[in-house]
Amino acid sequence: MKTKHNLLLIFFLSIFFIGHSQTATIKGVILDEDNLPVSDVSIKAGANGTISNKVGFYELEIPANQDVTIEFSHITFKKIVIPFNLKNGETFEFNPVMNSSVEQIATVVVNSSRNKEIEGITSLNPETIRKIPGANAGVENLLLTLPGVSNNNELSTQYSVRGGNYDENLVYVNDIEVYRPFLIRSGQQEGLSFVNTDLVQNVDFSAGGFQAKYGDKLSSVLDITYKNPYQFEVNADLSLLGGSLSIENVSKDSKFSAIVGGRFRDNSLLVDARETETNVNPVFADLQGYFTYKFSNKFQLSFLGNASINNYNFEPQNRQTNFGTLSEPIALVVIYEGEEKDKYQTLFGAFKGTYFANDDLTLKLIASTYHTTEEEYFDILAQYRLGEVNTNIGDENLGEVEFSEGIGSQINHGRNDLDALITNIEHKGDFRVNDNRFEWSVKYTNEDIRDRLVEWEVIDSAGFSIRPPTFPRNEQPYEPFTGPLEPFQNVRATNSTQINRIQAYAQWSKRSTLGTSDVWYNAGVRVHNWSVKGDGIESTNQTVFSPRAQFTIKPYWEKDMLFRIAAGLYYQPPFYRELRDRNGVIQPNVKAQKSFHVVLGNDFSFKMWDRPFKLTTELYYKGLTDVNPYTLENVRIRYRADNSAVARAYGLDMRLNGEFVPGTESWFSFGYLKNEENIEDRGYISRPTDQRLKFAALFQDYVPNVPNLKMYLNLVFNTGLPGGSPSYADPYDFQNRLPSYKRADFGLQFVLVDDKKQFKSGWKKPFKQLSFGFEIYNIFDVQNSITNTWVRDVDSKRQIAIPNFLTPRVFNLRTTMKF
């Protein structure tokens, strides 16, 4: 009955709203031959037109999904005529240079999305990213609505792609690779993603089969481009979870531009809603900026900087988790003492110099440094009771534990410190000859990491200490045991490790024809050499080569179809965390994990209800060798560091996106995955990220008679992940799965001011955009779980999996504004 009501609610929410309009926006800065802004340029597209302002800036709205010719004209310059074809809702930046002697007429239609489709890359609209509700709103929140991308923990910004783990995803911002903290164990400690959505201009994502120009990871690439401002603008976003503020501007001569954003987040609203009662102070803040100076029309220098402070203070008090069945309900009651104090501080800076030698040759030099200091200190005593629950309705003790099957306690202690300094310097080049394009890069990386890991756990059940399974069996209380006391888990290690890497790639791309069909070729190779050394470590050196290729064909058919095939060898040389085994000891001889990857893709573009739609389908297979097995607890990954497994992953991803409501983009995603590994030739079992089925939907709408009232609905359904196993247990003995993950986030926004509704007087005059709204996370209040807590039943000596539930239904208020 509850499911039926939930479906009815979704249905009525979906049909209650309707909208209209299909437009795109083109904007930019017009410069002359001396790189100076040109004012009073007439820009026309059919009946629409505008004029550039005193700093050369213009903005023009044009019809979407059709060829539109735009004419730039000025009394002292030759006119520019160029056709565009943009998607609905897309904002495209075009910065023309007006010439005083040569008339410029372009013959190639600018379609910004076609090149991405050829490469198998999904482009996401930054405005959609900023609007869609979620407990961790941002780029990663929107990625989870794509097929093949999963994360069953709304408190985390990490994600798994097609069976890979969180360490297998590349993230770039303006050609610069960015990093995540190392020590974080749970999603509620994570805080802020590196990517500040207020600063984002373009978002591109590839779930596999990507080109050689992208780095050495096994799963995915997230390629972010930050804005180059062309006018003064202030953006603010405030909610009960925190807020963000960004400021952007450009100098009068348009040579210097800057955009700076600050964010503050307090996760108390989400953490306090969980079943564990706590005194908690999860506070996260960062400051980020992107600055560009154009020395000439051939050379520019940019700087990307970030400073973040994440503090997590946690003092649990008590918890009661009810599970089992209606006929045999069971509850776990825990009383806590102690606290946890974590601190993660990171500094990141990168310079990028870009030299435009001519129209065909671009050269770049990039230097970056990432420094993180992290500490986790905790001492927590948990005393628990496991027993039967009173189910007598009307009884004053309803819901309380009446008969205890297990009584015990455990103490967890940790003193973990990490200091990492990562430095990169890279040269990149891009050269075009006719329809051929050549790209190359050489990169040097130095990773200097100092790490101390001290963790131990003591478990006491019914008055006797539980010894680790690796020691002689303890049969207490049935048989006396006189051996020494040993902690159930005990990890102690101190490491000082240096890793030096030299990476390079070269790739070729070409556009051509095959009969009446358009075809695109891409082929490239990467080479990666790395050495590991440190205190007490014998120096090692390894090298791998990674050839990759893509072929795309667009037949000259009545139906708009595009076919892609991509294949290659993808290596992942071990990062620091992959070198550290379960005891915290560095294993320098760990090999690069290797994956043979094949992707078959198809894009079918069509019109329905006289509006554009696209169905994207991809079949993929990954065969992995030299696999480094790992365990996953919340978001912490512990590797074996022994390359003792082989694995395979294959599946199907489908995504239908388009204007289900006129003027808005929505999509529905489906994914099937099978992901399994064979450890030490013992047979195939599910990997920790074996997410079999995935359904997701992103739906946008607005009321027909009140078009300023807009609705956003974000739906995700994932079948259950493997539930893990107790510490020291054999994963082959524990292949049970968690319940399915079901989540719906809903947002309602009332827009007072936007691009189409401006005010010349009154209190709304200063605003370019202003909206108020509310959001409901987990609207159906589903009890999702991410991991299990394993508790011993003294009577039967079995270990029972107690689910750790995630956030229930949470309400949030939000306002956004732009000046």
N, C-alpha and C positions, 0 to 999 in steps of 0.2 A: 504493500500500500504506500509506503514511504517513497519507493522508487517511482511509482505512478505519479504521485504528487510532484516529485522532482522533475519528471519529464514534462508534466503539464506546465510547470513554472517556466521551464526553458522555452517551451512552445509559445506561451503567451508573451514572454519577454521578447522573443524573436519577431512575432508578427505585430507587436504593438507600435513598432517604429518604422518609418520610411523616409527616404530623403531624395535629393536630386542634385544635378549639376555634374559635369565631367570637365574638369579644367586642370591645367598644370601651370607652373610658374617658372619663368626664366628671369634671372637677375644677374647682376655683375657690375663691373667697373670698366668704363671705356677710357682707353689711354691713347696717346699719340705716339709718334715714332721715338720721342725722347722720354717715354714712360711717364708722361704727365697726364693728369686727368683732363678729359674733354667734357665741358658742360654744354647744355642746350643742344644735345644731339637728339634728333627726332627718331624715335623707334616705333615702327608701325607693323602690325600683323593684321591684315584685313581691315576691319572697322575699328579694331582696338589700337591704341597708341599711347605713348608717354614720352617724356623728355628727361634726359639725364640731368642731375642736379650739379651744384658747383664743384663737387668732388668726383664727378663722372659716374656716380651711381645711378642705376636704373632698375626697375622691377616691372615686369609685364605679365599679365595673365593671358594664357592662350588656350584654345581648345585642346583637349587631350586625345591621344590615340588616333591622330591623323596628321598628315603632312601639312605643316604650317610654315609659310615663308615669311621671314622677318627682314625688314629693311632698316638699316642704320644710315642716316643721312645728316650731313652738316654742310653749311655754306662754304666752309674752307677745306673740306676733306672730301675725298671720293667715297661714294657710298659702299656699304657692305650689304650683300644680299645672301642670305643663308637659310636653308630649310631645316626645320626641327620636327621630331616626332617623339613626344614625351608621354609617359604613362599618367593616368589619372592621379592627381594629388602629388605628383613628383615636382620637386624644386631642382632646377638645373642651373649651375653657375657657368656663365659664358662671358669672358672678358676680352672683347675685341680690341685690336690695335688699328686705329684709323690712319690711313696713308694719304699723304697730300698729292701723290703723283700717279698712283696706280689704282685703278678700280678693282675691287675684290668681289668676285662672285663665286660662291662655293657651289659645287655640283654634287657633293655627297650629303645625303640626309643624315643628320645627327640623331642617332637613336641610342641613348645612353645605356639601355638595358641589353641590347643585342650582343655586344661583346662579352658581357658577363654570362649570358646564356650559352654562348659558344664554349666557354671554359667550364661550364657546369657549376657556376657560382650563383647563389641566391642573394639578391640585393634587397635590403630591408629599408623602409622609409623611416628616417629618424623621428619624424613627427609622430608616427605610430608608436615607436619605442617610448616616447615621452608620455604618451597618453594611456597606454594599456595598464590596467591595475595589476598589482601583484605584491606579495609580501616583500619581495626583493625586486622592485620595479627597475627596469633598465634593459640593456641589450640582451643579457643572459635570460631574462624573463621571457623575452620574445622568441629567443632561440628554442625554448622548450615547446613552442607550438609547432615547430618544424618536425617532419618525420625523421626518425633516426637519432634525434637528440633527446636525452632523458636526464632527469634528476628528480628523485623521489623525496627531496628535502627542500621545502620552500624557504628555509632559513639560509640556504647555501646558494652562492652564485656559480658554483662549479657545475660541470655538466659532462655527461658521457655521450659519445657519438659512435653509433654502430658497434657497440660492444667494447669500445676502448675505455680506459679509465681516465681519471681527471688529469693525469700527467701527460696525456697523449694529444693535447690540443695546443696549437700555436695561436698566439694573439699578437697582432701587430697594430701599432698606432703610428700612422704617417711613416711607414717603412721601418719602424723601430720595434724590435721584439720587447715585450713587457713580461714581467714575472709576478708570481703569487708568493705569499708567505709560505714558509716550509713547515712549521710545527703545528699548525691549526688542526685540532682533532674533531671538532663538531661545527655544524653550520652556524650555531648561534654565536660562535667566536669570530666569525669571518668579517663581519662589518661590511665595508664598501668594496665593490669591484673597482679595479683600476680605471675602467672606462667611465668617464663623466659624460652622461648623455646630453647635458646642456651644451657641450662643446662639439658634438658629433655632427658631421656633414654627410658622410656616406658610411654604410655598413654592408660589407660583402662577406659571405660565408660559404665555405665549401666543406661538405661532409665526407669527402674522399676522392681519390683520383686526381688530386691537384697537381699543378705543374712543378717543375724542378726549381723555379724561382722561390717557392715557399720551402720552409726549412725541413728539418729531419724529425718529424713526428709521425705517428702511425695513423692518426684518426682524422683531424680536422684543422681548418684554418679560419680564423676570424680576423678580417682585415678592416681596420677602422681608419677613417680619414677625418681629422679635425678641421674645423672651419678656418678659412682665411677671411677675416672680417672686411667689410667694405662700408660700414657705417657704424655710428654709435648705437649700442643696444644693451639693455639690461633685462635679464630673465631671472625670475624668482619662482620657487616652488616650495610651498609650506604644507606640512601635514603633521599628524600626531606622531609620526615616526621620525620627524626631523625636517630638514629643509636644505635647499641649495640656492646659491646665488651666483650668477655669472655676468660678467661685464666684458663687452667687446667694443673695439674702436679702431679707427684707421687715421693716420696723420693726414694733414691737408694735401701733401704732395703724393699721398697713396703709397709711399715707400715703406712705411713702418705700420704694421698691424699687430694687434695683441688681443688675446681673449684669455680671461682668467676666471676660474670657477672654484668656489668653495662649497663643501658639503659637510653637513652634520647629521648624524643618525643615532637614535636611541632605540634599541630593540626591546625595551622594557614592555611595550604594548604587546608584543608577540610572545616573549618569554614568560611574562606573568600569566598568560592565558593557558599555559601548559599545565599538566597534571601535577608537576612537582612544585610545591610552594617554596618560594625562595626570596631572599633579599638579593637582588641582582642589579648591577649597574653596567650594562653593556653600551659603552659610548665610543663612537667612532667618528673621526673627522679627517678631512684632507683638504689640501689646497693645490690646485693644478693650473698650469698656464702654458699657452702656446704662442710664441712670438716670432714674427717674420720681418726681416729687413731686406728690401730690394735695393742692392747697390747699383744695379743697372738692369736693363731688360734681358741681360744674359746671366746674371749671377744674383742669387739670393741666399741668405743664411737664416735658418730657423732654429729655435730652441724649444724643447719640450721639457717641462719640469713638474715634479710631483713630490709632495711631502705628506705623509699620512701618519696618524697616531691612532691606534686601536687599543683601547683598554677594556678588559673584561673582568669584572669582579663578581664572584658567584658564591653565595652562601646558602646552600639548600637546607630546608627545614624538615619537610615530610612529603610523602608521596603515597598514594593508593592507586593501584592499577587493577581493574576488574577485567577478567577474561574468562575463558572456558566456555561452557554451554549454558543454556537456560536451565537444564536439569541438574547440571553439576557446575555451578559458578565457583570460581576461584578468585582470590584476591591476593595481591602482594602489597603489604604495608611496610614502609621504610621510614625510619626516623634517622635524620642526619645530624652530624656534628662536624665542624670544620669549615673550610672555605677554599676557594681557588682564586688566584690572582694572576692574570695573564696580561702581557703587554707586547704589542707588535708595532715597531716603528720602522718606517721605510723612507728612504730618500732616493729619488731617481732624477737624472738629468741627461739630456741628449742634445747634441748639436748636429744639424744636417745642413751641409752646403750643397746647393744645386747649381750646376753650370749648364746653361742652354747654349751649346756651341753653335748650333744652327737648328733649322727646322727638323733635322733628322737625327741629331746626336744630342743626348742628355747624359751628363755625368754627375754622380753624387758621391759625397764622402760623409759618412755617419760615424759619430763617436758617442758612446753612452756609458753611463755608470749607474749601477743599482746597488744600494747598500741597505741591508736589513739587520736589525737587532731584535731578537725575539726571546721572550722568557715565559715559561709556564711553571708556576709554583702552586702546588695543591697538596693538602692533607685533609682527606674527607673520610670520616667514619660513618658507615651505613649499617644500622641494625634492622634486620628485617624479620617479618613473619609471613609465612605462606600458608594459607588455609582456606577452609570453606566459608562461604558468605551466607549470612542470614537473609533469606528471601521471603520471610513472612510479612505480608503487607499489613501495615498497622502496628507492627511491633516497634517499640522504641529503639531497638538495636538493628533495625533494617539496614542492610548494606555493610554491616560490620563483620569482621572475621570472628567466627564462633569456635572453630576447631582448627588448631595449628598443625599442619603437616610438616612444616620445616621452620626452624628458628636458627638464626645465625647472624654473623656480622662480618664485615670486611673493611679493611683500611687500605686506602689508595694514597700513595705518596709519590710526589714528583718534583724534581728540580732540574728542569730542562732549559738550557741556554744555547743560543745559536747566533753567530755573527758571520754574515756572508757579504762579500764584496765581489760583484761581477762587472767586468769591464769589457766593452766591445769596441772594435774599430772596423769599419767596412767600407769598401768601394763598390759602387754599383754603376752599371752602364746600360744604355738603351740606344740602339742604332737601327735606323730604318732605311732600307733600300728598296724602292718600288713597293712591291707587296710583301717583301720579306722584313722580318723584324728579328734582331739579335739582342739578347739580354745576357748580362754576365755579372758576377759578383765575386769578391774575395773578402773573407771576414776572419778576424782573429778575436778569440775570446779567452779571457783569463778568469777563472772562478777560484776564489780564495775563501774557504769555509772553515770556521772553527766552531766545534759543536761539543756540548757536554750533555749526555743523556743519563739521567738517574730516575728510574721508576721501579717501584716494587708494590706488590699487593699481598696482603695477608688475609686469608679467609678462615673464619672460625664458624663451625656449625655444631650446635648442640654441645658446646663446651670442649670440642677438640679441633685441633688445627688441621686444615686440609692441606696435604702436601702436594707438590707438583707431580703430575703423572709420570714424569721422567725418573722419579725416585721410587724406592720400594713401596709397594702398596700399603696403605694405612687402612686397617679394618676397624678402627675405633668407631663406635663404642663397644663393638661386639668382641674384639680381641685387643689386649693391651699392646701398646707400642711405645718403645723406650728410646727410639732414635732421636737425633737432634731436630729442633724446630727449623723449618726452612720456609721462606716466603713462597707463595703459590706462583708468583711471577717476580722476576728480579732481573732488571736490565741496567747495566752500568757500562758506560763507554765514554771516552774522551777522544775526539778526532781533530786533527789539523790537516786539511786536505787541499791540494792545489790541482786544478784541472785546466790544462791548456788545450785549446781547440783551434784548428784551422779548417775553415769551410770554404767551398767555392762551388759555383754552378755556372753553366753556360746552356742557353737554350735558344732554339730557332722556331719562329712562327711564320706561317705563310697563308695568305688568302688566295684562292684560285677557283677554277671551275672544273667540273668533271661532267662532260656532256652539257646538259642544260641545268645542272645542279651547281650550287655554290658549295665549296668545300674549304675547310680550314685545317691546317696541319700544325702540330706542335711536337717538338722532340727536344729533350734536354737530359743532362746528367749532373748529378751532385757528387762531390767528394767530401768526406769528413774524416779528419785525422784528429785523434785526441790522446793525451797522455795523462796519467794519474800518478801523483806522488804525494808524500806527506810524512809526518812523523811515524816511524815504525812501519812504513809501507814501502814495498819494493816497487820501484817505478815501472810502469807498463806503457805500451804504445800500440794503438790499433788504428786501422784505416778501413773505410767502407766506401763503395761506389753505388750510386743509386740512379739507374737510368729510368726515365719516365717518358710517356708519349700520349698524345691525344689526337683524335681524328673526329671531325664534325662535318656533317653533310646536311644541306637543306635542299631537298628535291624541289623541282619546279612543278609542284602539284597544286591542284585547286585548294586542297586543305593545307593550312600553314603548319607544317611539321618540321621538326629538327631532330636529328639523331646524333648521338655522341657515343664514343667508346674511349675509355682511358685505361691504361695499364702501366704497371711499373713495379720496381722494387723499392720499398720504403723501409729505411733503417731508422731506428731510434737509439743513437748512442746514449749510454746511461748518464742521467743527471745525478746530482749528489744523492738524492733520496733513493734512487735505484741501486746505488752502490752499497747502501747500508743495509745489513741483514737484520733479522728479527732480534738479534742481541745488540744491535747498534754498532757493530764492527764493520769497518770499510773493507769491501772485497774488490780490489783494483782490477781483477781479471774478468769482471763481468763483461760479457759481450753485448753488442748492440742487438736489440730485438729486431727481427727481420720479418717483413710482410710482403707477400706477392699480392697485389691489389688489382682487381679488374672491375670496372664499372661500365654498365650499359645504360644509356639514358635516352629519354625521348621527351620533347616538349611539343604539346599540341595546343596551338592557340586558335581560339574560335570565338564566335559571338553567340550569346544567348540573351534573349529579351532585348536584343539590339545593344548589348553591352559586352565589353571584352572580358574573356576568361582564358585561363591557361591551366592545362593539366600536365604536371611534370611527373614522370615515372623513372625510377632508377632501380636496376638490379645490380647487386654487388656481391663480390666474394673476396674474402681475405684469408690467405693461408699463412700462418705465422710459425716461425721456427726460432730457436734460441729464446723462448719465452721465459720471462722472469716472473714466476708465480707470486701472487700477493694476496693478502687478506684486506678486507675493507670494513672498517668500523666507523660508522657515521661518515665523515669525509677523510679520515686518516687512513693512509695506505702504508702497509708494512710489507716490504719485499723479502723474498728468500735470498735474492742476490746470488743465484746459482744457475740460471739459464737451464732449468731442469724440465722444461715442458715444451710441447708443441700445441698449437691451437688453431681453430678455424672459426670464421664468422661469415655468415651469408644471410641475405635477406632482400626485402622489397620495400621501397619507400615510394609513397604517392602523395601528391599535394595538388589540390584544386583551389586556385585563387582567382579572384575577380570581383566585380561589382555586384554582389548579391543584392545590395541596396545602392541605387544610383549615387555616385559621388563618393563612395567609400570603398575601401579594399578590405575584404575578409577572405579567410581561407579555411579549408578543412584538410587535415593530414592523417595519413595512415602509415604505419610501419610494422613490418614483421622482421624479426631477428632471431637467429639461432647462434649462440656463442658458447663454445665449449673448449675445454683444454684436456690434455693428456699429460699428467705429471708423472715423470719417471716410468713411462710406458705401462701405467697401471690401468689404462682405459680412459675414455672420455667422460668428463663430468661438466656440469654447468660452471661457467666462470662467474665471479661475483657480480658482473654487470650484464648478465644474460636477461635482458628485458624483452620478452617474447613478442608481445603485442602492444601497440601504442596508437591511441586515437587522440587527436587534439583539434581544437577549433578556435579561431579568433574571429569574433563577430562585432562589427561596428554598425551603428544605426542611429537615426534621430527621428523625432516626432514630426509628422508632416505639417501640422498646423503650428508647431513651435519648433522650427528648425534649429534653434539655439540650444535645445535640450538634447544632448547626445548620450548614447549608451555604448558601453564597451563590455564585452563578455569574453572571458578567457577560460576555455575548458580543456582539461587534460585527463586522460585515462591511460594508465599503464598497468599491465599485468605484474604480479608480484616478482620481486627479485629473490634470489636465494637468500635465506635468512641467516647465513653465516653459521659458525660453530663455536663451541666453548674454547677458551684458551687452551693451547697445546693439543687440541683434539685433531683427529684426522678428518680433513674436509670430505673424504670419500664416505664417511659415516654420517654426515649431516648434509643432506641435500633437500631439506624441506624449504618451502618458499613462504615469503611474507604475503599477507593479503594484497589484493590489487590496490593501486594508488588511484584515488578519484578526487578531483579538485575542480572547483569552479570559482573564479574571481569575477566580481561584477562591479562596474563603475558607472556612475551617473554624473554628468557634467553639464552645468548650465553656463553657457557662454554669453557674457555681457558685451565684450568687445572682441572683434577679430578683424582680419584683413578686409572683410566685406562690410563691417559695421563699425565705422569710426565716428568720433564726436569732436566737434570744433569748439565746444564750450561745456561748462559744468565739470563735476569732479571726475568724470571719465575721460576728459580730454588728454591727460598725460599718457594714457594707456594705449598701446598697440594691440595688446591682447589681455583679456581678464576673464577668468572663469572660476566658478566655485562648484564643488561637488562632494560626493561621498563615495566610499568604496567598501565593499563587503568581501573579505577574504574567506575562502572555504565556505561559500554561501549555504551549502547543505550540511555543514557541520559534520563532515565525514571524519572518522578516526583513522587517519593514516599512520603507518609506522615505518620507520627507516631501518632500525636494527632491533636485535633482541638482547635483553639482559638474561644471563643464564644463572638460575638459582637451583641449588641442590636440595632435593627432597631426602631428608635423613632416613626416613622409613624404608623407601625403596632404593635409595642411592642413585636415582635417576636425576638428570639435570633438565629442568623445565625452561623453555624459552618464554620469557616475559616480554611482550612487545613494548617498545619505547615509542609512545604516540607523539605525533607532531602537533602543530597548532590547530585549535578548534576554530569555530567561526569568530572572526574579529572584525570590528567596524573601525573605519578610518575616515577622517575629514581631510579635504585637500583643496588648496587654491593655487592657481598658477597665474602669472602675470608677466607681461613684457612691456618695457618702456621704449 
